[in-house]
Amino acid sequence: PQILKLTGDWTVAGVNLRAFGAYIVSIAGTGLIMYGFALAFQSARSRTGEVPWAPLAQEPALG
């Protein structure tokens, strides 16, 4: 945006700090897409009658 031009150079030790903003937005978008796929996958599994995935389920004790 034009407002970023008013603040001057954001380069520290050769690293452009403005890139972090774009990077965070990309990571958030990727996470949102992956979350959508996980929800769709879980919904599809429940419709087929398979046991839903439980990430916090404990393994049965041996012995």
N, CA, C and O atoms as a GROMACS GRO file, in nm:
protein
  252
    1PRO      N    1   0.081  -0.121   0.000
    1PRO     CA    2   0.000   0.000   0.000
    1PRO      C    3   0.085   0.126   0.000
    1PRO      O    4   0.205   0.122   0.029
    2GLN      N    5   0.025   0.235  -0.032
    2GLN     CA    6   0.097   0.362  -0.038
    2GLN      C    7   0.145   0.407   0.099
    2GLN      O    8   0.246   0.478   0.109
    3ILE      N    9   0.076   0.369   0.204
    3ILE     CA   10   0.115   0.414   0.338
    3ILE      C   11   0.251   0.359   0.378
    3ILE      O   12   0.323   0.423   0.455
    4LEU      N   13   0.288   0.242   0.326
    4LEU     CA   14   0.419   0.185   0.360
    4LEU      C   15   0.533   0.267   0.301
    4LEU      O   16   0.643   0.265   0.355
    5LYS      N   17   0.509   0.338   0.192
    5LYS     CA   18   0.613   0.422   0.134
    5LYS      C   19   0.644   0.541   0.223
    5LYS      O   20   0.755   0.595   0.217
    6LEU      N   21   0.550   0.584   0.305
    6LEU     CA   22   0.571   0.698   0.393
    6LEU      C   23   0.663   0.665   0.509
    6LEU      O   24   0.727   0.755   0.565
    7THR      N   25   0.672   0.540   0.548
    7THR     CA   26   0.750   0.502   0.665
    7THR      C   27   0.897   0.479   0.634
    7THR      O   28   0.976   0.459   0.726
    8GLY      N   29   0.935   0.480   0.508
    8GLY     CA   30   1.075   0.465   0.473
    8GLY      C   31   1.119   0.321   0.457
    8GLY      O   32   1.037   0.230   0.438
    9ASP      N   33   1.251   0.302   0.465
    9ASP     CA   34   1.310   0.170   0.441
    9ASP      C   35   1.298   0.084   0.565
    9ASP      O   36   1.331   0.128   0.675
   10TRP      N   37   1.253  -0.038   0.549
   10TRP     CA   38   1.238  -0.131   0.660
   10TRP      C   39   1.343  -0.242   0.655
   10TRP      O   40   1.320  -0.351   0.706
   11THR      N   41   1.456  -0.214   0.596
   11THR     CA   42   1.560  -0.316   0.583
   11THR      C   43   1.655  -0.308   0.703
   11THR      O   44   1.713  -0.204   0.731
   12VAL      N   45   1.669  -0.421   0.772
   12VAL     CA   46   1.760  -0.431   0.886
   12VAL      C   47   1.855  -0.546   0.858
   12VAL      O   48   1.811  -0.659   0.839
   13ALA      N   49   1.982  -0.518   0.854
   13ALA     CA   50   2.086  -0.618   0.829
   13ALA      C   51   2.060  -0.694   0.700
   13ALA      O   52   2.084  -0.814   0.692
   14GLY      N   53   2.010  -0.624   0.598
   14GLY     CA   54   1.986  -0.686   0.468
   14GLY      C   55   1.856  -0.762   0.458
   14GLY      O   56   1.829  -0.824   0.355
   15VAL      N   57   1.773  -0.760   0.562
   15VAL     CA   58   1.646  -0.832   0.563
   15VAL      C   59   1.533  -0.731   0.552
   15VAL      O   60   1.525  -0.637   0.632
   16ASN      N   61   1.446  -0.750   0.454
   16ASN     CA   62   1.332  -0.661   0.436
   16ASN      C   63   1.222  -0.702   0.533
   16ASN      O   64   1.163  -0.810   0.519
   17LEU      N   65   1.194  -0.619   0.631
   17LEU     CA   66   1.095  -0.652   0.734
   17LEU      C   67   0.952  -0.648   0.681
   17LEU      O   68   0.863  -0.705   0.743
   18ARG      N   69   0.929  -0.582   0.569
   18ARG     CA   70   0.795  -0.580   0.510
   18ARG      C   71   0.754  -0.718   0.461
   18ARG      O   72   0.634  -0.745   0.449
   19ALA      N   73   0.849  -0.803   0.432
   19ALA     CA   74   0.818  -0.938   0.382
   19ALA      C   75   0.748  -1.022   0.489
   19ALA      O   76   0.675  -1.115   0.456
   20PHE      N   77   0.770  -0.991   0.616
   20PHE     CA   78   0.707  -1.069   0.723
   20PHE      C   79   0.555  -1.058   0.719
   20PHE      O   80   0.485  -1.155   0.747
   21GLY      N   81   0.504  -0.940   0.686
   21GLY     CA   82   0.359  -0.923   0.676
   21GLY      C   83   0.298  -1.011   0.570
   21GLY      O   84   0.196  -1.076   0.593
   22ALA      N   85   0.360  -1.014   0.453
   22ALA     CA   86   0.311  -1.100   0.344
   22ALA      C   87   0.326  -1.247   0.380
   22ALA      O   88   0.241  -1.329   0.345
   23TYR      N   89   0.433  -1.281   0.450
   23TYR     CA   90   0.456  -1.419   0.490
   23TYR      C   91   0.350  -1.466   0.589
   23TYR      O   92   0.301  -1.579   0.578
   24ILE      N   93   0.315  -1.382   0.684
   24ILE     CA   94   0.213  -1.419   0.783
   24ILE      C   95   0.078  -1.439   0.716
   24ILE      O   96   0.005  -1.532   0.752
   25VAL      N   97   0.044  -1.354   0.621
   25VAL     CA   98  -0.083  -1.369   0.550
   25VAL      C   99  -0.083  -1.499   0.470
   25VAL      O  100  -0.185  -1.568   0.466
   26SER      N  101   0.028  -1.533   0.408
   26SER     CA  102   0.036  -1.659   0.331
   26SER      C  103   0.021  -1.781   0.422
   26SER      O  104  -0.049  -1.876   0.388
   27ILE      N  105   0.086  -1.778   0.536
   27ILE     CA  106   0.076  -1.889   0.631
   27ILE      C  107  -0.066  -1.902   0.684
   27ILE      O  108  -0.118  -2.014   0.697
   28ALA      N  109  -0.131  -1.790   0.715
   28ALA     CA  110  -0.269  -1.795   0.764
   28ALA      C  111  -0.363  -1.849   0.657
   28ALA      O  112  -0.453  -1.927   0.688
   29GLY      N  113  -0.344  -1.809   0.533
   29GLY     CA  114  -0.428  -1.860   0.424
   29GLY      C  115  -0.409  -2.008   0.402
   29GLY      O  116  -0.505  -2.081   0.379
   30THR      N  117  -0.285  -2.052   0.408
   30THR     CA  118  -0.256  -2.194   0.392
   30THR      C  119  -0.319  -2.276   0.505
   30THR      O  120  -0.376  -2.383   0.482
   31GLY      N  121  -0.310  -2.225   0.626
   31GLY     CA  122  -0.372  -2.293   0.739
   31GLY      C  123  -0.523  -2.302   0.727
   31GLY      O  124  -0.583  -2.403   0.762
   32LEU      N  125  -0.584  -2.196   0.677
   32LEU     CA  126  -0.729  -2.196   0.658
   32LEU      C  127  -0.771  -2.299   0.553
   32LEU      O  128  -0.871  -2.368   0.571
   33ILE      N  129  -0.696  -2.308   0.445
   33ILE     CA  130  -0.726  -2.407   0.340
   33ILE      C  131  -0.709  -2.549   0.394
   33ILE      O  132  -0.793  -2.635   0.369
   34MET      N  133  -0.601  -2.573   0.468
   34MET     CA  134  -0.580  -2.706   0.524
   34MET      C  135  -0.687  -2.742   0.626
   34MET      O  136  -0.728  -2.858   0.634
   35TYR      N  137  -0.732  -2.645   0.704
   35TYR     CA  138  -0.840  -2.669   0.800
   35TYR      C  139  -0.969  -2.706   0.727
   35TYR      O  140  -1.042  -2.794   0.772
   36GLY      N  141  -0.996  -2.640   0.615
   36GLY     CA  142  -1.114  -2.674   0.534
   36GLY      C  143  -1.107  -2.816   0.481
   36GLY      O  144  -1.206  -2.888   0.484
   37PHE      N  145  -0.990  -2.857   0.434
   37PHE     CA  146  -0.973  -2.994   0.386
   37PHE      C  147  -0.992  -3.094   0.500
   37PHE      O  148  -1.052  -3.200   0.480
   38ALA      N  149  -0.941  -3.063   0.618
   38ALA     CA  150  -0.957  -3.154   0.732
   38ALA      C  151  -1.104  -3.169   0.770
   38ALA      O  152  -1.149  -3.280   0.800
   39LEU      N  153  -1.178  -3.059   0.769
   39LEU     CA  154  -1.321  -3.068   0.800
   39LEU      C  155  -1.396  -3.147   0.695
   39LEU      O  156  -1.483  -3.228   0.728
   40ALA      N  157  -1.363  -3.125   0.568
   40ALA     CA  158  -1.430  -3.200   0.461
   40ALA      C  159  -1.398  -3.349   0.470
   40ALA      O  160  -1.485  -3.433   0.449
   41PHE      N  161  -1.274  -3.382   0.501
   41PHE     CA  162  -1.233  -3.521   0.514
   41PHE      C  163  -1.306  -3.588   0.630
   41PHE      O  164  -1.352  -3.701   0.618
   42GLN      N  165  -1.315  -3.517   0.742
   42GLN     CA  166  -1.383  -3.573   0.859
   42GLN      C  167  -1.531  -3.592   0.830
   42GLN      O  168  -1.590  -3.692   0.873
   43SER      N  169  -1.591  -3.499   0.760
   43SER     CA  170  -1.732  -3.512   0.724
   43SER      C  171  -1.755  -3.630   0.630
   43SER      O  172  -1.852  -3.704   0.645
   44ALA      N  173  -1.666  -3.647   0.534
   44ALA     CA  174  -1.679  -3.758   0.439
   44ALA      C  175  -1.663  -3.892   0.510
   44ALA      O  176  -1.733  -3.988   0.477
   45ARG      N  177  -1.572  -3.900   0.605
   45ARG     CA  178  -1.553  -4.026   0.680
   45ARG      C  179  -1.674  -4.058   0.765
   45ARG      O  180  -1.711  -4.175   0.777
   46SER      N  181  -1.736  -3.957   0.824
   46SER     CA  182  -1.852  -3.984   0.908
   46SER      C  183  -1.972  -4.028   0.824
   46SER      O  184  -2.055  -4.105   0.872
   47ARG      N  185  -1.981  -3.982   0.702
   47ARG     CA  186  -2.092  -4.023   0.614
   47ARG      C  187  -2.077  -4.167   0.567
   47ARG      O  188  -2.177  -4.233   0.540
   48THR      N  189  -1.954  -4.215   0.557
   48THR     CA  190  -1.932  -4.353   0.512
   48THR      C  191  -1.940  -4.452   0.627
   48THR      O  192  -1.934  -4.573   0.604
   49GLY      N  193  -1.955  -4.405   0.749
   49GLY     CA  194  -1.968  -4.494   0.864
   49GLY      C  195  -1.838  -4.532   0.928
   49GLY      O  196  -1.836  -4.615   1.019
   50GLU      N  197  -1.728  -4.475   0.884
   50GLU     CA  198  -1.599  -4.505   0.947
   50GLU      C  199  -1.590  -4.432   1.080
   50GLU      O  200  -1.659  -4.333   1.104
   51VAL      N  201  -1.504  -4.482   1.166
   51VAL     CA  202  -1.484  -4.420   1.296
   51VAL      C  203  -1.414  -4.286   1.274
   51VAL      O  204  -1.313  -4.280   1.205
   52PRO      N  205  -1.467  -4.179   1.332
   52PRO     CA  206  -1.402  -4.049   1.314
   52PRO      C  207  -1.265  -4.046   1.381
   52PRO      O  208  -1.240  -4.117   1.478
   53TRP      N  209  -1.181  -3.965   1.327
   53TRP     CA  210  -1.044  -3.953   1.375
   53TRP      C  211  -1.043  -3.881   1.509
   53TRP      O  212  -1.104  -3.775   1.523
   54ALA      N  213  -0.976  -3.938   1.608
   54ALA     CA  214  -0.966  -3.876   1.740
   54ALA      C  215  -0.819  -3.852   1.771
   54ALA      O  216  -0.748  -3.944   1.810
   55PRO      N  217  -0.770  -3.728   1.753
   55PRO     CA  218  -0.628  -3.702   1.771
   55PRO      C  219  -0.580  -3.718   1.914
   55PRO      O  220  -0.461  -3.742   1.937
   56LEU      N  221  -0.669  -3.704   2.013
   56LEU     CA  222  -0.627  -3.711   2.152
   56LEU      C  223  -0.661  -3.844   2.218
   56LEU      O  224  -0.651  -3.858   2.339
   57ALA      N  225  -0.702  -3.942   2.138
   57ALA     CA  226  -0.735  -4.073   2.194
   57ALA      C  227  -0.608  -4.140   2.246
   57ALA      O  228  -0.501  -4.126   2.188
   58GLN      N  229  -0.624  -4.213   2.354
   58GLN     CA  230  -0.510  -4.281   2.413
   58GLN      C  231  -0.503  -4.425   2.364
   58GLN      O  232  -0.605  -4.490   2.340
   59GLU      N  233  -0.382  -4.472   2.350
   59GLU     CA  234  -0.359  -4.611   2.312
   59GLU      C  235  -0.397  -4.701   2.429
   59GLU      O  236  -0.378  -4.662   2.544
   60PRO      N  237  -0.450  -4.820   2.403
   60PRO     CA  238  -0.480  -4.911   2.515
   60PRO      C  239  -0.351  -4.956   2.583
   60PRO      O  240  -0.247  -4.975   2.519
   61ALA      N  241  -0.360  -4.972   2.713
   61ALA     CA  242  -0.242  -5.011   2.791
   61ALA      C  243  -0.206  -5.156   2.760
   61ALA      O  244  -0.293  -5.242   2.747
   62LEU      N  245  -0.078  -5.181   2.749
   62LEU     CA  246  -0.030  -5.317   2.725
   62LEU      C  247   0.006  -5.381   2.859
   62LEU      O  248   0.071  -5.319   2.944
   63GLY      N  249  -0.037  -5.504   2.878
   63GLY     CA  250   0.002  -5.577   2.997
   63GLY      C  251  -0.097  -5.587   3.099
   63GLY      O  252  -0.072  -5.647   3.204
   0.00000   0.00000   0.00000
